[in-house]
Amino acid sequence: MITSISTKEIWRIAVPIMIGNLAQTLITFTDTAFLGHLGLIALGSSMMAGMYYFVFTTMAMGLAIGIQIIIARRFGAQEYNKIGSIFQHGAASILIFGLLLFTIMRIFSGSLLDFIIDSDNIYAGAMEYINVRQFGIVFVCFNYLFRALYTGLSNTKVITYTTIIMATVNIVLDYCLIFGKLGLPEMGIAGAALASLIAEVTATIFFFVYTYVKLGKSEYELFKHHGYNKELTINIVRIATPTMFQKLFSFTTWFIFFILVEKMGEEAIGISSIVRSVYMILFIPVFGFLATSNTVTSRIIGAGHADEVLTTVLRIIFNCILCCIPLILVCVFFPTTVMSIYTDDMMLANAAIPSIYVICGAIICQAIGAVTFESVSGTGNTNAALWLEFGILILYIVYIWLLTSITTHVEWVWTCECLYGGLIAIVSILYIKFANWKKLKI
């Protein structure tokens, strides 16, 4: 496979991103692990509230990815002095959008969650969680922006530092605030939300200080005053808007999955809460390599090597699967040990094991599908990415609805992840191979 991007370069970009995504995964993991010892209601409540919260932040993620694509394209073309203006226009957009998301959550969360959740106990716990966590959404938006900047510059080591800080703050405060340790109040579900909020704020402060110190006087001109550029704003909106909606559709569908599972009963949602946490850990390598696929695709097109996209993506997929295998083997051969992290209830643990086996297969499908799909966005044709995924998500929802209607075995419902990964891989490879995207300017 001929490509100007070496395997070493792929790993150099991917590993810090993987570690960076580990931060959000660790927040989910520690919340689930600690709250699992409080019972099924606490597990289900935090998971439903966390998924609801994540649906809102994904639009900011999509906006940041659009900015990342443009930064990577300018970086590949060695137009370094244009990056500061892109970042500043992106920051203004992120701030406005973050405040809008907070306002919507503040006003409508009670009604929306009441409509979505059947169980009164889970609804009460979800509201307890979201009433605290919602104050962190603006900070999460800025964290996405900074990660987009460093990923676009292929300089991702700072994401590692941020992860260590976030994870440490969240784990310590989770333990203290959930259970009332070290003189802090025992807050239960609300304590998990407050710990996550403080971790997010800490990460934003660190990102800003690090960027000012390390890149404040760089050739990227991040902190030099750049006047308003209408053309640049339009370009950011043009590239980012389809990505925002694509991420919204994607994670809203993921949320719908859990809404339908919740209607199967409190045990089903408790099992799925644990399975989701394990799945997100398995997904860590995939997150790292899909972000790499996105930024590397845009970068090599900017450098004038569009013919190398498919071979580069195939190399990224191979390395992604290679990285996933050790985690899969742990789950396959030691499922009971993995389950014991989350719950003391062995009946619940044993009931979750079949679903764990399903997601071990699904993660291979996702490694191929998600990494290839991100290269479609990396070409700059984010409209194509939006419509490709939209069609597949319709099939995904229908499949979940059918299974939740005809079976009480939640592991069968989790096979939807295999379906999604396989379908998105097929359409993305066909697009890269046959579509006319090489002359697209962004």
N, C-alpha and C positions, 0 to 999 in steps of 0.2 A: 504494500500500500504506500504510494508516493504522497508525501505530505511534508510541508515545511515546518509543521508543528511536531516536535519530538514527544515521545512518551514521557520523558523527564519533565518537559514543559507542561504537559497535561496534568501530571501529578503535582507539579509545583503550584499550579493554579487551584486544582481540585481539593487538595488536602486541607488548606486553611478554610475553604468554603465548607467542607464537610465538618470541620471542627466548629465553624460558625453556626451551622445549622444544628449542631449538637446542643447549642445553648437553648433554643426553643424546645428541642426534644427533651432536654434535661429538665426543663421547667414542667413539661407535661409528665415526664417520668416521675419526678419527685412528688408532684402533686398527687399523681395516681398512687404511687407507692405508699405515701403517708396517709392519704385519705382512704385507701383501701382497708386500712386497719380501723376505720370508723364505721365501715359497713357499706352495703349496696347503695343506699340512698345517697351517701356522700360521694361515692364513686360516680353514680349516674348523674348527679346534679352538677358536679364539677366538669364532667365530660361534655354534657349538653351546653352548659354555659361557655365552656372553652371553645367549642365548635362554633357557637353563635358569634362569639367575639372574633374568632379567626375569619369568619365569612366577611366581616367588615374590613379587617386589616388587609385582606387579599387584594382589594382594589388598589390600596396604596402600594402593595407589592407589585402589582401590574404596572402602575405609574413608574415606580422605581426601575423596573426591568426595561421599560421603554427608554428611560434616561440612560440606563446601562448600555443598551444597544448603540445609542448615538455616541456615547463616550468611547466605547470600544472601537467604533468605526473611525472616529477622529484619531484615536491612539494608533490604530493600524496604519492610517494615512500620515502619521507623524505631524498632525496639526495640533500640537500640544497646547498652544496658546488659546485655543477655542474651548478647551475643556472647562475652564473656570466659569465662563459665561453659561455654559450648559448646566453646570452644577448649581449656580445661583438661581437661574430660572426654575430649575427643578426643585430647589429648596422652597421657593415661594409657592410653587404649586402644591408641594407636600404639606406645607403649613396650612394653607387654605383648605385643602382636602381633609386633613386630619381634624381640623376644627368642625368641619361639616359632619364628618363621621361621628364625632363625639356628641354633637347636638342631636343627631338622629337617634343614637343609642340612648341618650339621656331621656329623650321624650317618649320613644316608642318601645323600649325593651320590655317593659311590663306587659303591654298588650301583645307583642309578638311572641314572647315566650309562653304566655298564657294560651295563645292560639295553637302553638306548636306542641306543647308538652301535655300529655294526658294525666300523668300522675301528679297529684297535689303536692306530695312530699318532694318530688324531684323539682317541681316548679319553684317551691319555696327555697330550696337549696340553691337552685340556679340563680334566682334573683339576689340572694345573699352574696353570691360570688360576683355577679356582673355589676352590682351596685358599687363595688370597690374597683374591679378590674378596668372598668370603662375609662377611668381617669388616666390610664396609661396609653391610650390609643395614639395620641399625637406623638409620644416618644417612640412608639413602635414604628410609626411612619418615618420618622427621621432615621431610625436604625436601618430601615430598608434602604433609604437614600444613601447613607454612608457605605453600606455594603455594596450597593450598585456602583458607587464611585470606585471603590477599590477593586471590585471584580472587573469593571470596565478597563481599569489600568493594569490588570493582571498582577496586582500588588496586594495580595490577599492575606498577608501574615498578620495584619492588625486585627483581622476577624478572629484569629486565634486568641489574642490577648483579651478581646472583648468577651469572648466565650467564657474564658476562665473566670473573669470578673462576674459575669451574669450568673454563671452556674454556682459559684461560691456563695454569692449573696443570696440567691434563691434557696439553695439547700439549707443554709444556716437559718434563714428566716422562716422557711417552711417548718422546720423542726420546732423552732421557738414559738411561732405564732399559731400553728395548728394545735399543738399539745400544751402550750403555756409553759415553756421552759425558760431558764435563765432570767426569771423575773418578769417576763413579758406575759400579756394576757392570753388565755386560752380562747382562740377565736374560731377554731374548726375550719369550715369551708371559707369563711371570710378571711381567715389568716393566710390560706393558700393564695387567695387573690391579692392580698396586700403584699405578700412576699414577691409575687411575680411583678407587681407594679413597681416596687422599689428596685428590683433587678433591672427592669426596662429603663427606668430613669437613670440609673447608674451607668448603664451601657451608653446612653445618649451623651451624657456628660463626658465620658471617656473618649468616645469617638470625636467629639468636637475638639477637645483639648489636644488629642493626639494629632488630628489633622492640622490644627493651627501651628503646632510645634514642628511637625515633620514636613508639611507641604505648604506652609504659610508663605514662603518666599520662593516656591518652586516655579518651574517654567509653565505649570498648568494655570497659574494666575487665579487660584481659587478665591483669594480674599482681596484681590484688586477690584475696584469698583467697575462694574460693567453696566452700562445703561440698558434700558429696556429694549429688547429686540423682538419686534412683532413676528418676523419671519421665523426666528428660532422657537418662539412660543408655539406658533402654528405647527412647526415640525415636531416638537415634543408631543403636542396634543395628537397629531396625526399618527405618530408611531405608538404612543402610549395608550391611547383610548381603546383600541381593539384589545391590547394586552390586558388592560384593566378589566374589561368585560369578560375576556376569556378566563382570567383568574377568578372573577366573581362567579361565572357560570360553573367553573370547575369545582370550587370549594362550596358553593351553594348546593351543588349536586351531592357532594360529600356529606354535607349537613343533612340533606334530605335522606340520605342513606340511614343516618342515625335516628332521624325522626321516625322513619318507617320501622326500624328495629325497636325503638322505644315502645311502639304500639304492640310489639310481640310480648311485652311484659318487662317487669323490673329485673328479672334474672337475665334476660337477653341483653338488656342495655348494660347491666353490670359486667357481663362477659365481654361485650363489645368494647367497653371502656378499657379493660385490661388489654384486649387484643389490639386496639388502636395504639396504645402506648408501645407495645412490642413492635407493631408495624412501623411506627415512626422511627424506632431505633434501627430497624432493618433498612429503613428508607434513607438513613444518613448518607451512605455512599452515593445513592441515586441523586439526592439533592446536590451534593458536591459536583458530580459529573454532569448533571443537566445544566447547572449554572455555567460550568466550564464550556459545555457544548454551545450554549447561547453566545457567550462572549468571544470564544475562539472563532466561531463561524463569522460573526460580524468583523472581527479583527482581520482574518485572512482575506475576506472580501475587500476590506479597506486597503489591504496591502497589495491587491491585484491578483490574488490566487484563488479565484472563485472555483476553478476546476478541482481544487483539493477538498472541497467541503465534504463530499460523501465519504471519501477515504478517511478523512480526519474523524468524522462522526463514528465510523465503524471502529476505529482504534479506541475512541473514547468509550464506546459501548463495551468492548472487550475488557478494558481495564476496570470499568464499573462492575461488571459481573464478577471479575476476579476479586474485587474488594468486598462484594456482598457475600461470597461463599463462606468465609469463616463465621459470620454472624448467623447465617442460615444453619450451618452445621451445629452450632451451639443450641439453637432452638429445636432442631430435629432430634438430637440425641439427649438433651437435658431439659425437656419441656417442664417437668415438675419443679426443677430447681428454679427455672425462670418464673414460673407461676408463684412460687413461694415468696418472691420479692414483693408481690402485689397484695397477697391475701393470705390469711391464716385458715380460711375456709377451704378445706381440701375438696369438698364437693364442687364448689365454684371453680377451683383450679382445674380439676379433672374435666369439668364441663367445657372449659375454655380450650383445652389442648387440641381437639380436632380443628378448631379455627386457626390455631397457631400453625398447624401443618399446611393449611390452605394458603395462608399469607406467605409462607416460605416459598411456595411455588409462584405466587403472584408477584413477588419482588423481582424475580427474573424477568417476567413479562414487563414489569414497570421499568426495569433497567434498560430494556431495549426500546420500549415505547416512549417513555418520558424523555430520555436523552435525545432520541431522534426528533421528537416533536419540538424540543427547545431549539434545535438547529433551524427549524422552519421560521420561528420568531427571529432568530439571529440573522436570517437573510434580509430582515427589514420588512418583509411582507406580513405584518402582524394581522392584517385583515384576513389573509388566508388561514393563519393559525386559528383565529377566532372561529371561522366557519367550519373548518375541519373538526375542531373539537366539539363545537356545538352539536353537530350531527351525531357524533359518537355518544355524547352525554345524554341525548334523548334515548338512544338504545339502552344505555346504562341504567337510566331511571326506570324504564319499562321492565327491564330484567329484574331489578331489585323489587319493584312493586309486585311482579308475578311471584317471585320466590317468597316474599314475606306474606303473601296471600295463601300459598299452598303448603308451606312447611313450617314446622316449629323448631327446626334445627338451624341455628344461626350460622353454623359453619358453611351451609350451602349458600346463604346470602353473601358471605364473604368471597365467593367465587367470582362475584362481579368485578373484583380487582384484576383477575386474570383476563376477563373479557375486555375490559377497558385497555389494559396494557397491550394486548395483542392487536386490537383494532387500531389504536393510535399509532402503533409501529408501522402497520401496513400502509395507512394513508400518508404518513409522513415520509416514508421511503419513496413511495410513488411520486410525491410532490417534489422531493429533492432531485429525483432522477429525471423527471419528465417536464416539470413546470418551468415557465420562463421567468426566472427571478434574478439571473446574473447581472442584468443591466439596471436593476432597481437602484435609484439614488436616494440616500437619506442624509 
